[in-house]
Amino acid sequence: MDFGSALSRLSAAKAQITIARRKEQEYLEYPRQNNLLFNEVEDETLAKFRYKL
């Protein structure tokens, strides 16, 4: 395994994490603004997503 290969895999992984974080922000944007009863701590979908991330 050479350095270039490892570096490209690292940059690809970082890109996937960045995309996932953007999706999380998109998911949270609407409920934060429009749902007074939204609880970020108790949201099951969000908890599963954060666990995987």
Phi and psi restraints in degrees (range 20) as a CNS / XPLOR table:
assign (resid 1 and name C) (resid 2 and name N)
       (resid 2 and name CA) (resid 2 and name C) 1.0 -99.9 20.0 2
assign (resid 2 and name N) (resid 2 and name CA)
       (resid 2 and name C) (resid 3 and name N) 1.0 169.4 20.0 2
assign (resid 2 and name C) (resid 3 and name N)
       (resid 3 and name CA) (resid 3 and name C) 1.0 -63.8 20.0 2
assign (resid 3 and name N) (resid 3 and name CA)
       (resid 3 and name C) (resid 4 and name N) 1.0 -38.4 20.0 2
assign (resid 3 and name C) (resid 4 and name N)
       (resid 4 and name CA) (resid 4 and name C) 1.0 -62.7 20.0 2
assign (resid 4 and name N) (resid 4 and name CA)
       (resid 4 and name C) (resid 5 and name N) 1.0 -39.1 20.0 2
assign (resid 4 and name C) (resid 5 and name N)
       (resid 5 and name CA) (resid 5 and name C) 1.0 -66.4 20.0 2
assign (resid 5 and name N) (resid 5 and name CA)
       (resid 5 and name C) (resid 6 and name N) 1.0 -44.5 20.0 2
assign (resid 5 and name C) (resid 6 and name N)
       (resid 6 and name CA) (resid 6 and name C) 1.0 -65.3 20.0 2
assign (resid 6 and name N) (resid 6 and name CA)
       (resid 6 and name C) (resid 7 and name N) 1.0 -39.2 20.0 2
assign (resid 6 and name C) (resid 7 and name N)
       (resid 7 and name CA) (resid 7 and name C) 1.0 -66.5 20.0 2
assign (resid 7 and name N) (resid 7 and name CA)
       (resid 7 and name C) (resid 8 and name N) 1.0 -39.6 20.0 2
assign (resid 7 and name C) (resid 8 and name N)
       (resid 8 and name CA) (resid 8 and name C) 1.0 -69.3 20.0 2
assign (resid 8 and name N) (resid 8 and name CA)
       (resid 8 and name C) (resid 9 and name N) 1.0 -35.7 20.0 2
assign (resid 8 and name C) (resid 9 and name N)
       (resid 9 and name CA) (resid 9 and name C) 1.0 -67.3 20.0 2
assign (resid 9 and name N) (resid 9 and name CA)
       (resid 9 and name C) (resid 10 and name N) 1.0 -37.8 20.0 2
assign (resid 9 and name C) (resid 10 and name N)
       (resid 10 and name CA) (resid 10 and name C) 1.0 -65.0 20.0 2
assign (resid 10 and name N) (resid 10 and name CA)
       (resid 10 and name C) (resid 11 and name N) 1.0 -44.0 20.0 2
assign (resid 10 and name C) (resid 11 and name N)
       (resid 11 and name CA) (resid 11 and name C) 1.0 -66.9 20.0 2
assign (resid 11 and name N) (resid 11 and name CA)
       (resid 11 and name C) (resid 12 and name N) 1.0 -34.6 20.0 2
assign (resid 11 and name C) (resid 12 and name N)
       (resid 12 and name CA) (resid 12 and name C) 1.0 -66.9 20.0 2
assign (resid 12 and name N) (resid 12 and name CA)
       (resid 12 and name C) (resid 13 and name N) 1.0 -40.7 20.0 2
assign (resid 12 and name C) (resid 13 and name N)
       (resid 13 and name CA) (resid 13 and name C) 1.0 -65.1 20.0 2
assign (resid 13 and name N) (resid 13 and name CA)
       (resid 13 and name C) (resid 14 and name N) 1.0 -41.5 20.0 2
assign (resid 13 and name C) (resid 14 and name N)
       (resid 14 and name CA) (resid 14 and name C) 1.0 -64.0 20.0 2
assign (resid 14 and name N) (resid 14 and name CA)
       (resid 14 and name C) (resid 15 and name N) 1.0 -36.8 20.0 2
assign (resid 14 and name C) (resid 15 and name N)
       (resid 15 and name CA) (resid 15 and name C) 1.0 -65.6 20.0 2
assign (resid 15 and name N) (resid 15 and name CA)
       (resid 15 and name C) (resid 16 and name N) 1.0 -40.6 20.0 2
assign (resid 15 and name C) (resid 16 and name N)
       (resid 16 and name CA) (resid 16 and name C) 1.0 -64.7 20.0 2
assign (resid 16 and name N) (resid 16 and name CA)
       (resid 16 and name C) (resid 17 and name N) 1.0 -38.5 20.0 2
assign (resid 16 and name C) (resid 17 and name N)
       (resid 17 and name CA) (resid 17 and name C) 1.0 -66.2 20.0 2
assign (resid 17 and name N) (resid 17 and name CA)
       (resid 17 and name C) (resid 18 and name N) 1.0 -41.3 20.0 2
assign (resid 17 and name C) (resid 18 and name N)
       (resid 18 and name CA) (resid 18 and name C) 1.0 -62.4 20.0 2
assign (resid 18 and name N) (resid 18 and name CA)
       (resid 18 and name C) (resid 19 and name N) 1.0 -42.8 20.0 2
assign (resid 18 and name C) (resid 19 and name N)
       (resid 19 and name CA) (resid 19 and name C) 1.0 -62.9 20.0 2
assign (resid 19 and name N) (resid 19 and name CA)
       (resid 19 and name C) (resid 20 and name N) 1.0 -42.9 20.0 2
assign (resid 19 and name C) (resid 20 and name N)
       (resid 20 and name CA) (resid 20 and name C) 1.0 -64.2 20.0 2
assign (resid 20 and name N) (resid 20 and name CA)
       (resid 20 and name C) (resid 21 and name N) 1.0 -40.1 20.0 2
assign (resid 20 and name C) (resid 21 and name N)
       (resid 21 and name CA) (resid 21 and name C) 1.0 -65.4 20.0 2
assign (resid 21 and name N) (resid 21 and name CA)
       (resid 21 and name C) (resid 22 and name N) 1.0 -37.2 20.0 2
assign (resid 21 and name C) (resid 22 and name N)
       (resid 22 and name CA) (resid 22 and name C) 1.0 -64.9 20.0 2
assign (resid 22 and name N) (resid 22 and name CA)
       (resid 22 and name C) (resid 23 and name N) 1.0 -40.3 20.0 2
assign (resid 22 and name C) (resid 23 and name N)
       (resid 23 and name CA) (resid 23 and name C) 1.0 -62.7 20.0 2
assign (resid 23 and name N) (resid 23 and name CA)
       (resid 23 and name C) (resid 24 and name N) 1.0 -39.4 20.0 2
assign (resid 23 and name C) (resid 24 and name N)
       (resid 24 and name CA) (resid 24 and name C) 1.0 -62.3 20.0 2
assign (resid 24 and name N) (resid 24 and name CA)
       (resid 24 and name C) (resid 25 and name N) 1.0 -44.4 20.0 2
assign (resid 24 and name C) (resid 25 and name N)
       (resid 25 and name CA) (resid 25 and name C) 1.0 -63.4 20.0 2
assign (resid 25 and name N) (resid 25 and name CA)
       (resid 25 and name C) (resid 26 and name N) 1.0 -39.8 20.0 2
assign (resid 25 and name C) (resid 26 and name N)
       (resid 26 and name CA) (resid 26 and name C) 1.0 -63.7 20.0 2
assign (resid 26 and name N) (resid 26 and name CA)
       (resid 26 and name C) (resid 27 and name N) 1.0 -39.9 20.0 2
assign (resid 26 and name C) (resid 27 and name N)
       (resid 27 and name CA) (resid 27 and name C) 1.0 -65.0 20.0 2
assign (resid 27 and name N) (resid 27 and name CA)
       (resid 27 and name C) (resid 28 and name N) 1.0 -38.3 20.0 2
assign (resid 27 and name C) (resid 28 and name N)
       (resid 28 and name CA) (resid 28 and name C) 1.0 -82.4 20.0 2
assign (resid 28 and name N) (resid 28 and name CA)
       (resid 28 and name C) (resid 29 and name N) 1.0 -22.6 20.0 2
assign (resid 28 and name C) (resid 29 and name N)
       (resid 29 and name CA) (resid 29 and name C) 1.0 -59.2 20.0 2
assign (resid 29 and name N) (resid 29 and name CA)
       (resid 29 and name C) (resid 30 and name N) 1.0 -51.8 20.0 2
assign (resid 29 and name C) (resid 30 and name N)
       (resid 30 and name CA) (resid 30 and name C) 1.0 -64.5 20.0 2
assign (resid 30 and name N) (resid 30 and name CA)
       (resid 30 and name C) (resid 31 and name N) 1.0 -52.0 20.0 2
assign (resid 30 and name C) (resid 31 and name N)
       (resid 31 and name CA) (resid 31 and name C) 1.0 -61.6 20.0 2
assign (resid 31 and name N) (resid 31 and name CA)
       (resid 31 and name C) (resid 32 and name N) 1.0 -35.4 20.0 2
assign (resid 31 and name C) (resid 32 and name N)
       (resid 32 and name CA) (resid 32 and name C) 1.0 -63.0 20.0 2
assign (resid 32 and name N) (resid 32 and name CA)
       (resid 32 and name C) (resid 33 and name N) 1.0 -35.1 20.0 2
assign (resid 32 and name C) (resid 33 and name N)
       (resid 33 and name CA) (resid 33 and name C) 1.0 -89.0 20.0 2
assign (resid 33 and name N) (resid 33 and name CA)
       (resid 33 and name C) (resid 34 and name N) 1.0 -29.8 20.0 2
assign (resid 33 and name C) (resid 34 and name N)
       (resid 34 and name CA) (resid 34 and name C) 1.0 -120.2 20.0 2
assign (resid 34 and name N) (resid 34 and name CA)
       (resid 34 and name C) (resid 35 and name N) 1.0 -4.7 20.0 2
assign (resid 34 and name C) (resid 35 and name N)
       (resid 35 and name CA) (resid 35 and name C) 1.0 -125.4 20.0 2
assign (resid 35 and name N) (resid 35 and name CA)
       (resid 35 and name C) (resid 36 and name N) 1.0 105.8 20.0 2
assign (resid 35 and name C) (resid 36 and name N)
       (resid 36 and name CA) (resid 36 and name C) 1.0 -68.8 20.0 2
assign (resid 36 and name N) (resid 36 and name CA)
       (resid 36 and name C) (resid 37 and name N) 1.0 -22.9 20.0 2
assign (resid 36 and name C) (resid 37 and name N)
       (resid 37 and name CA) (resid 37 and name C) 1.0 -95.0 20.0 2
assign (resid 37 and name N) (resid 37 and name CA)
       (resid 37 and name C) (resid 38 and name N) 1.0 3.7 20.0 2
assign (resid 37 and name C) (resid 38 and name N)
       (resid 38 and name CA) (resid 38 and name C) 1.0 -69.6 20.0 2
assign (resid 38 and name N) (resid 38 and name CA)
       (resid 38 and name C) (resid 39 and name N) 1.0 126.7 20.0 2
assign (resid 38 and name C) (resid 39 and name N)
       (resid 39 and name CA) (resid 39 and name C) 1.0 -119.2 20.0 2
assign (resid 39 and name N) (resid 39 and name CA)
       (resid 39 and name C) (resid 40 and name N) 1.0 111.3 20.0 2
assign (resid 39 and name C) (resid 40 and name N)
       (resid 40 and name CA) (resid 40 and name C) 1.0 -62.3 20.0 2
assign (resid 40 and name N) (resid 40 and name CA)
       (resid 40 and name C) (resid 41 and name N) 1.0 -34.0 20.0 2
assign (resid 40 and name C) (resid 41 and name N)
       (resid 41 and name CA) (resid 41 and name C) 1.0 -70.8 20.0 2
assign (resid 41 and name N) (resid 41 and name CA)
       (resid 41 and name C) (resid 42 and name N) 1.0 -34.5 20.0 2
assign (resid 41 and name C) (resid 42 and name N)
       (resid 42 and name CA) (resid 42 and name C) 1.0 -97.4 20.0 2
assign (resid 42 and name N) (resid 42 and name CA)
       (resid 42 and name C) (resid 43 and name N) 1.0 1.0 20.0 2
assign (resid 42 and name C) (resid 43 and name N)
       (resid 43 and name CA) (resid 43 and name C) 1.0 -73.3 20.0 2
assign (resid 43 and name N) (resid 43 and name CA)
       (resid 43 and name C) (resid 44 and name N) 1.0 115.6 20.0 2
assign (resid 43 and name C) (resid 44 and name N)
       (resid 44 and name CA) (resid 44 and name C) 1.0 -66.8 20.0 2
assign (resid 44 and name N) (resid 44 and name CA)
       (resid 44 and name C) (resid 45 and name N) 1.0 -41.6 20.0 2
assign (resid 44 and name C) (resid 45 and name N)
       (resid 45 and name CA) (resid 45 and name C) 1.0 -61.9 20.0 2
assign (resid 45 and name N) (resid 45 and name CA)
       (resid 45 and name C) (resid 46 and name N) 1.0 -43.7 20.0 2
assign (resid 45 and name C) (resid 46 and name N)
       (resid 46 and name CA) (resid 46 and name C) 1.0 -67.1 20.0 2
assign (resid 46 and name N) (resid 46 and name CA)
       (resid 46 and name C) (resid 47 and name N) 1.0 -39.2 20.0 2
assign (resid 46 and name C) (resid 47 and name N)
       (resid 47 and name CA) (resid 47 and name C) 1.0 -63.4 20.0 2
assign (resid 47 and name N) (resid 47 and name CA)
       (resid 47 and name C) (resid 48 and name N) 1.0 -43.1 20.0 2
assign (resid 47 and name C) (resid 48 and name N)
       (resid 48 and name CA) (resid 48 and name C) 1.0 -63.5 20.0 2
assign (resid 48 and name N) (resid 48 and name CA)
       (resid 48 and name C) (resid 49 and name N) 1.0 -41.8 20.0 2
assign (resid 48 and name C) (resid 49 and name N)
       (resid 49 and name CA) (resid 49 and name C) 1.0 -62.9 20.0 2
assign (resid 49 and name N) (resid 49 and name CA)
       (resid 49 and name C) (resid 50 and name N) 1.0 -46.3 20.0 2
assign (resid 49 and name C) (resid 50 and name N)
       (resid 50 and name CA) (resid 50 and name C) 1.0 -66.6 20.0 2
assign (resid 50 and name N) (resid 50 and name CA)
       (resid 50 and name C) (resid 51 and name N) 1.0 -32.7 20.0 2
assign (resid 50 and name C) (resid 51 and name N)
       (resid 51 and name CA) (resid 51 and name C) 1.0 -65.3 20.0 2
assign (resid 51 and name N) (resid 51 and name CA)
       (resid 51 and name C) (resid 52 and name N) 1.0 -42.5 20.0 2
assign (resid 51 and name C) (resid 52 and name N)
       (resid 52 and name CA) (resid 52 and name C) 1.0 -68.4 20.0 2
assign (resid 52 and name N) (resid 52 and name CA)
       (resid 52 and name C) (resid 53 and name N) 1.0 -35.4 20.0 2
